[in-house]
Amino acid sequence: MTYRHRVKILRDNSPDGDPDPSYVQFFTGIPCNIVAITGGEVYRGKQLQAETTNVIEFRNLQGLTTQMIFKNLVTGKQYLITRILEHHGRDRVMIAEATEVLD
């Protein structure tokens, strides 16, 4: 299986209870496919916020959590992992559902 995108995975390195996360590199150069599956706009107070849910497919990696961020190495877009699905099979593929976030 060929993958079209390359991402860097960032993990939160801030102490527990810190309201501002500080991310450090966990993995880099991970080949994957990023596919937008839904999208829309939501009003949050007086601000209009765009939400896009993506599916990111990649080879099996150990140690991923929903507190991590994928960063596309080409476009610079960041995706917050919302759910990780282990797709057991011959290819040992993992699928992560993610929401695009702003820097």
Salt bridges, closest charged atoms under 4 A:
GLU51 OE2 - ARG44 NH2 2.54
GLU86 OE1 - HIS88 NE2 3.77
GLU97 OE2 - ARG83 NH2 3.05
